């Protein structure tokens, strides 16, 4: 897809044809394409229509019903901020009373749209011409907000950014253009030194524009958090998505924080003030409590498991894994609670014997801190994925005091 195709898709004709397309179905895509070519639509534009039809179906998972009004690229959709997360980003800028935000590396415009919805004027740039054109098309309901082709390295901050209520938002590229992974997507990079624009460029912009935010990989190292800034690790439905760094008036709680976004429930934020400085660990030879708490991955990555032990009066099974044991039941919005049914050594024979004695024929396997092939374990346990006529249980494979253990659990 080129810039001309994007502009045609955004035109009244392109939008009308997109609205008339049926839901994407690979079995009928060829016939649909032939029908549109018979109407005189150029083959490249028909291909662009069908691509958008397919991408919009995929985009519903991130954007819900709003996907039907947006344009996408495959890589842009893969890297785009989820709707709920983008809305939370935008609220920081709106609550700081910023009038204008420079979205530097805007992708298809997810964060720019969220800002525009809240009345913030967005000046967005992206180095890729097609991506910038897609973002500009997605911003068309807000005429004062535009996206254009541009490099972050060429950005010149306003002279009086703070006085003029100007902010900046960066989403550095964390993929290598032209290098695909096994799934065909651009290969990810995980080292801070490999992002583009560089981390030093991000820091320079934050120095000149006090209200700056930056979306980075969840692997962002704790020792790189700038002085006075807030680093917030964010998860959605249990999946760890990002680490966002906030400066100046966008900081709500300096240091390491976590934000847990839950489906159908209010988001929960965890700060260093809620966590103990030292996370108590369960001593070797000690028995587990009646309850096990699985810390959300954002909490673990932020190094805030101490907030879970503090909230549950518990102890971590093994430092760094995020599993906390306690004798009492607590409702914790940033950790999932399980009842502990049995504690077994991670050995095939005793585990298989226990499952058989309990009449269990269905097992959900969870693991953290243990490297085992799930399917091979099922084969050795002689148990399949379906429960059949027997009972089901959750088996967690993890470590305690340096030993591998298998915990039979019940979700509470």
C-alpha positions as CSV (number, residue, x, y, z in Angstrom):
1,X,0.0,0.0,0.0
2,X,1.3,3.4,-0.9
3,X,0.4,7.0,0.1
4,X,-2.0,7.4,-2.8
5,X,-3.9,4.2,-1.8
6,X,-4.2,5.5,1.7
7,X,-5.6,8.8,0.5
8,X,-8.1,7.0,-1.7
9,X,-9.2,4.7,1.2
10,X,-9.8,7.9,3.3
11,X,-11.8,9.5,0.4
12,X,-15.6,9.4,0.4
13,X,-15.5,6.7,-2.3
14,X,-13.0,4.6,-0.4
15,X,-14.9,5.0,2.9
16,X,-18.2,4.1,1.2
17,X,-16.7,0.9,-0.3
18,X,-15.1,-0.1,3.1
19,X,-18.5,0.3,4.8
20,X,-20.2,-1.9,2.2
21,X,-17.7,-4.7,2.6
22,X,-18.9,-7.8,4.4
23,X,-17.0,-9.2,7.4
24,X,-13.7,-10.6,6.2
25,X,-13.8,-14.3,5.3
26,X,-10.7,-15.9,3.6
27,X,-13.0,-18.3,1.8
28,X,-14.9,-15.5,0.0
29,X,-12.1,-12.9,-0.3
30,X,-11.2,-13.8,-3.9
31,X,-14.9,-13.6,-5.0
32,X,-15.3,-10.2,-3.3
33,X,-12.1,-8.9,-5.0
34,X,-13.4,-10.1,-8.4
35,X,-16.7,-8.3,-7.8
36,X,-15.0,-5.0,-7.1
37,X,-12.6,-5.3,-10.0
38,X,-15.6,-5.8,-12.2
39,X,-16.9,-2.4,-11.0
40,X,-13.7,-0.8,-12.5
41,X,-11.7,-0.5,-9.2
42,X,-8.0,-0.8,-9.9
43,X,-6.4,-4.1,-8.7
44,X,-4.1,-2.3,-6.2
45,X,-7.0,-0.5,-4.7
46,X,-9.1,-3.7,-4.4
47,X,-6.1,-5.3,-2.6
48,X,-6.0,-2.3,-0.3
49,X,-9.7,-2.6,0.4
50,X,-9.4,-6.3,1.3
51,X,-6.4,-5.7,3.4
52,X,-8.3,-3.1,5.4
53,X,-11.2,-5.4,5.7
54,X,-8.9,-8.1,7.2
55,X,-7.0,-5.7,9.5
56,X,-10.2,-4.1,10.8
57,X,-11.4,-7.6,11.9
58,X,-8.1,-8.1,13.7
59,X,-8.2,-4.6,15.2
60,X,-11.5,-5.2,17.1
61,X,-9.5,-6.9,19.8
62,X,-7.6,-3.7,20.5
63,X,-10.1,-1.0,19.4
64,X,-13.5,-2.6,19.7
65,X,-16.2,-0.9,17.6
66,X,-13.9,2.0,16.8
67,X,-11.9,-0.3,14.5
68,X,-14.6,0.1,11.8
69,X,-13.7,3.8,11.4
70,X,-9.9,3.5,11.3
71,X,-7.3,2.6,8.7
72,X,-4.4,0.3,9.5
73,X,-1.1,-1.2,8.4
74,X,-0.2,-4.7,9.5
75,X,2.9,-3.6,11.5
76,X,1.1,-0.4,12.7
77,X,-1.8,-2.5,14.2
78,X,0.7,-4.9,15.8
79,X,2.5,-2.1,17.5
80,X,-0.5,0.2,18.3
81,X,-1.4,1.1,21.8
82,X,-4.6,-0.6,23.0
83,X,-7.6,1.8,23.2
84,X,-7.9,1.6,27.1
85,X,-4.1,2.2,27.5
86,X,-4.0,5.1,25.0
87,X,-7.0,6.7,26.8
88,X,-5.0,6.5,30.1
89,X,-2.0,8.1,28.5
90,X,-4.1,10.9,27.1
91,X,-5.7,11.6,30.4
92,X,-2.3,12.5,31.9
93,X,-1.8,15.3,29.3
94,X,-5.4,16.6,29.6
95,X,-5.3,16.7,33.4
96,X,-2.0,18.6,33.2
97,X,-4.0,21.2,31.1
98,X,-1.7,20.9,28.1
99,X,-3.0,22.5,24.9
100,X,-0.7,20.8,22.4
101,X,1.2,17.6,22.3
102,X,3.8,16.6,19.8
103,X,3.4,12.8,19.1
104,X,6.8,11.8,17.9
105,X,6.7,8.5,16.1
106,X,2.9,8.3,16.0
107,X,2.5,5.0,14.2
108,X,-1.1,4.7,13.0
109,X,-2.2,7.3,15.5
110,X,-3.8,5.4,18.4
111,X,-2.4,7.7,21.1
112,X,-2.9,10.8,18.9
113,X,-6.6,9.9,18.5
114,X,-7.0,9.5,22.3
115,X,-5.4,12.9,22.9
116,X,-7.6,14.6,20.2
117,X,-10.7,13.1,21.7
118,X,-9.9,14.9,25.0
119,X,-9.5,18.2,23.2
120,X,-5.7,18.3,23.0
121,X,-4.3,19.5,19.6
122,X,-1.8,16.9,18.3
123,X,1.1,17.5,15.9
124,X,2.2,14.0,15.0
125,X,5.1,12.8,12.9
126,X,6.3,9.4,11.7
127,X,9.3,8.6,9.6
128,X,7.4,6.2,7.3
129,X,5.3,8.0,4.7
130,X,2.5,5.4,4.5
131,X,2.2,5.2,8.3
132,X,2.0,9.0,8.6
133,X,-0.7,9.1,5.9
134,X,-2.7,6.4,7.8
135,X,-2.4,8.4,11.0
136,X,-3.4,11.6,9.3
137,X,-6.5,9.9,7.9
138,X,-7.4,8.5,11.3
139,X,-7.2,12.1,12.7
140,X,-9.6,13.5,10.1
141,X,-12.5,14.1,12.6
142,X,-10.2,16.6,14.4
143,X,-9.0,19.1,11.7
144,X,-6.6,20.9,14.0
145,X,-4.7,17.7,14.7
146,X,-2.5,16.4,11.8
147,X,0.2,13.8,11.1
148,X,3.0,14.3,8.7
149,X,6.2,12.7,7.6
150,X,9.1,13.6,9.9
151,X,12.0,12.3,11.9
152,X,12.2,12.6,15.7
153,X,15.9,13.6,15.3
154,X,14.8,16.7,13.4
155,X,12.2,17.8,16.0
156,X,12.8,21.2,17.5
157,X,11.0,21.7,20.8
158,X,9.1,25.0,21.4
159,X,11.2,27.6,23.1
160,X,8.8,28.0,26.0
161,X,7.2,24.6,26.2
162,X,6.1,24.8,29.8
163,X,4.7,28.3,29.5
164,X,2.9,27.5,26.3
165,X,1.3,24.3,27.7
166,X,3.1,22.0,25.2
167,X,3.9,18.3,25.8
168,X,5.6,15.5,23.9
169,X,4.8,11.8,23.5
170,X,7.3,9.3,22.1
171,X,6.9,5.7,21.1
172,X,10.4,4.7,19.9
173,X,10.6,1.9,17.3
174,X,11.4,-1.4,19.0
175,X,11.5,-3.4,15.8
176,X,14.1,-3.8,13.0
177,X,12.6,-2.6,9.7
178,X,13.0,-5.2,6.9
179,X,14.0,-8.0,9.3
180,X,11.1,-10.5,10.0
181,X,10.6,-12.9,12.9
182,X,9.3,-16.4,12.4
183,X,5.7,-15.0,12.2
184,X,6.6,-12.6,9.5
185,X,6.4,-9.5,11.6
186,X,9.3,-7.1,12.0
187,X,11.7,-8.4,14.6
188,X,11.5,-6.9,18.1
189,X,14.5,-5.4,19.9
190,X,14.7,-5.5,23.7
191,X,17.8,-3.6,24.5
192,X,17.4,0.1,25.4
193,X,20.4,0.9,23.2
194,X,18.6,-0.5,20.1
195,X,15.5,1.7,20.1
196,X,15.0,4.5,17.5
197,X,15.1,7.3,18.2
198,X,17.8,6.7,20.7
199,X,17.3,6.8,24.5
200,X,19.7,9.8,24.6
201,X,17.4,11.6,22.1
202,X,14.4,10.9,24.3
203,X,16.2,12.3,27.4
204,X,17.2,15.4,25.4
205,X,13.5,16.1,24.5
206,X,12.4,15.5,28.0
207,X,15.0,18.0,29.2
208,X,13.5,20.7,26.9
209,X,9.8,19.7,27.1
210,X,9.0,19.2,30.8
211,X,5.7,17.4,30.0
212,X,7.1,14.4,28.2
213,X,6.0,10.7,28.2
214,X,7.6,7.8,26.4
215,X,6.3,4.2,25.7
216,X,9.0,1.6,26.1
217,X,9.5,-2.1,26.4
218,X,8.4,-3.9,29.6
219,X,12.1,-5.0,29.9
220,X,13.1,-1.4,30.7
221,X,15.9,-1.6,33.3
222,X,15.2,-0.1,36.8
223,X,18.6,1.6,37.0
224,X,17.8,3.7,33.9
225,X,14.7,5.5,35.4
226,X,15.6,9.2,35.3
227,X,15.7,11.1,38.5
228,X,12.3,12.4,39.5
229,X,10.5,10.6,36.7
230,X,7.8,7.9,37.0
231,X,8.2,4.5,35.4
232,X,4.9,2.7,35.1
233,X,4.7,-1.0,34.0
234,X,1.2,-1.7,32.5
235,X,-0.6,-5.0,32.0
236,X,-4.0,-5.7,30.4
237,X,-5.9,-8.9,31.2
238,X,-2.7,-10.4,32.6
239,X,-0.5,-9.6,29.6
240,X,2.4,-7.3,30.2
241,X,2.3,-4.5,27.6
242,X,4.7,-1.6,28.2
243,X,6.7,0.5,30.5
244,X,5.8,4.2,30.2
245,X,8.2,6.8,31.5
246,X,6.6,10.2,32.6
247,X,8.4,13.4,33.3
248,X,7.5,16.8,34.9
249,X,3.8,17.6,35.4
250,X,2.8,14.1,34.1
251,X,4.4,12.4,37.1
252,X,1.8,11.1,39.6
253,X,4.1,9.1,41.8
254,X,7.9,9.2,41.2
255,X,9.8,6.0,40.9
256,X,8.5,2.5,40.0
257,X,4.8,1.9,39.7
258,X,2.5,-0.6,38.1
259,X,-0.9,-0.3,36.5
260,X,-3.1,-3.3,36.3
261,X,-6.0,-3.0,33.7
262,X,-8.7,-5.6,34.3
263,X,-11.6,-6.4,31.9
264,X,-14.8,-5.0,33.3
265,X,-13.2,-3.6,36.4
266,X,-11.4,-0.4,37.4
267,X,-7.7,-0.3,36.8
268,X,-5.5,-0.7,39.9
269,X,-2.3,1.3,40.4
270,X,0.5,0.1,42.7
271,X,3.3,2.4,44.0
272,X,6.5,2.0,45.9
273,X,4.8,3.4,49.0
274,X,2.6,0.3,49.1
275,X,5.5,-2.1,49.0
276,X,8.0,-3.1,51.7
277,X,11.6,-2.3,51.1
278,X,12.5,-5.9,51.6
279,X,10.2,-8.7,50.3
280,X,9.9,-11.4,53.0
281,X,10.7,-14.9,51.5
282,X,9.4,-18.2,52.8
283,X,12.2,-19.9,54.6
284,X,13.4,-23.3,53.5
285,X,11.6,-26.1,55.2
286,X,8.5,-23.9,56.0
287,X,5.1,-25.0,55.0
288,X,3.1,-23.0,52.5
289,X,0.0,-21.2,53.8
290,X,-3.6,-22.1,52.7
291,X,-3.6,-19.4,50.0
292,X,-1.4,-18.6,47.1
293,X,-1.3,-15.1,45.4
294,X,-0.1,-14.7,41.9
295,X,1.2,-11.2,41.5
296,X,0.3,-9.5,38.3
297,X,3.1,-9.4,35.8
298,X,3.2,-5.6,35.8
299,X,3.7,-5.7,39.6
300,X,6.5,-8.3,39.2
301,X,8.3,-6.4,36.5
302,X,8.1,-3.2,38.5
303,X,9.7,-4.9,41.4
304,X,6.7,-4.3,43.7
305,X,5.9,-7.8,44.9
306,X,6.5,-6.3,48.4
307,X,3.0,-4.7,47.9
308,X,1.5,-8.1,47.6
309,X,3.2,-9.5,50.7
310,X,2.2,-6.3,52.6
311,X,-1.4,-6.6,51.5
312,X,-1.6,-10.3,52.4
313,X,0.7,-10.6,55.4
314,X,2.5,-13.2,53.2
315,X,5.9,-14.4,52.1
316,X,7.3,-14.9,48.5
317,X,7.9,-18.5,47.6
318,X,11.1,-17.7,45.7
319,X,12.6,-14.2,45.2
320,X,11.6,-12.6,41.9
321,X,8.9,-15.1,40.8
322,X,5.9,-13.1,42.3
323,X,4.1,-16.0,44.0
324,X,3.2,-15.2,47.6
325,X,1.8,-17.6,50.2
326,X,-0.3,-16.6,53.2
327,X,-2.6,-18.2,55.8
328,X,-5.3,-15.7,55.3
329,X,-7.6,-14.8,52.4
330,X,-7.5,-11.2,51.1
331,X,-9.0,-9.5,48.0
332,X,-6.0,-7.9,46.2
333,X,-6.7,-6.1,42.9
334,X,-3.2,-6.7,41.7
335,X,-2.8,-10.4,42.5
336,X,-4.9,-13.5,41.8
337,X,-5.8,-15.7,44.7
338,X,-5.8,-19.5,44.7
339,X,-6.5,-22.1,47.4
340,X,-3.6,-24.5,48.0
341,X,-4.9,-28.1,47.8
342,X,-1.6,-30.0,47.8
343,X,2.2,-29.4,47.7
344,X,4.2,-32.0,45.9
345,X,7.8,-32.4,44.7
346,X,8.1,-31.8,41.0
347,X,8.5,-35.5,40.1
348,X,6.4,-37.4,37.7
349,X,5.6,-40.5,39.8
350,X,4.3,-38.8,42.9
351,X,2.4,-36.2,40.9
352,X,0.8,-38.8,38.7
353,X,-0.1,-41.0,41.7
354,X,-1.7,-38.0,43.5
355,X,-3.8,-37.0,40.4
356,X,-5.0,-40.6,40.0
357,X,-5.9,-40.9,43.7
358,X,-8.0,-37.7,43.5
359,X,-9.7,-38.8,40.3
360,X,-8.4,-35.9,38.4
361,X,-8.4,-36.3,34.6
362,X,-8.1,-32.7,33.5
363,X,-5.1,-30.4,34.4
364,X,-4.4,-26.7,33.7
365,X,-0.6,-26.3,33.8
366,X,0.9,-23.0,34.9
367,X,4.6,-22.5,35.4
368,X,7.0,-19.8,36.4
369,X,10.7,-20.3,37.1
370,X,10.6,-23.8,35.7
371,X,11.5,-25.0,32.2
372,X,9.4,-27.9,31.1
373,X,7.6,-28.8,27.9
374,X,3.8,-28.9,28.7
375,X,2.9,-31.5,26.2
376,X,5.7,-33.8,27.3
377,X,4.6,-33.4,30.9
378,X,1.1,-34.3,30.0
379,X,2.3,-37.4,28.1
380,X,4.3,-38.5,31.2
381,X,1.4,-37.8,33.5
382,X,-0.9,-39.7,31.1
383,X,-3.4,-36.9,31.2
384,X,-4.9,-34.9,28.3
385,X,-6.2,-31.4,27.9
386,X,-9.9,-32.4,28.3
387,X,-11.3,-33.3,31.8
388,X,-13.3,-36.2,30.4
389,X,-15.4,-37.7,33.2
390,X,-13.1,-36.9,36.0
391,X,-12.3,-33.7,38.0
392,X,-10.0,-30.9,37.0
393,X,-7.4,-28.9,38.8
394,X,-4.7,-26.3,38.3
395,X,-1.1,-27.5,38.7
396,X,1.5,-24.8,39.2
397,X,5.2,-25.7,38.5
398,X,7.5,-23.3,40.3
399,X,10.3,-23.1,42.9
400,X,10.5,-22.7,46.6
401,X,13.8,-22.3,48.5
402,X,15.7,-23.5,45.4
403,X,13.6,-26.7,45.0
404,X,11.2,-27.3,42.1
405,X,7.6,-28.0,43.4
406,X,4.2,-28.8,42.0
407,X,1.3,-27.0,43.7
408,X,-2.3,-28.3,43.1
409,X,-4.5,-25.2,43.3
410,X,-8.1,-24.1,43.0
411,X,-9.0,-20.7,41.6
412,X,-10.9,-18.7,44.2
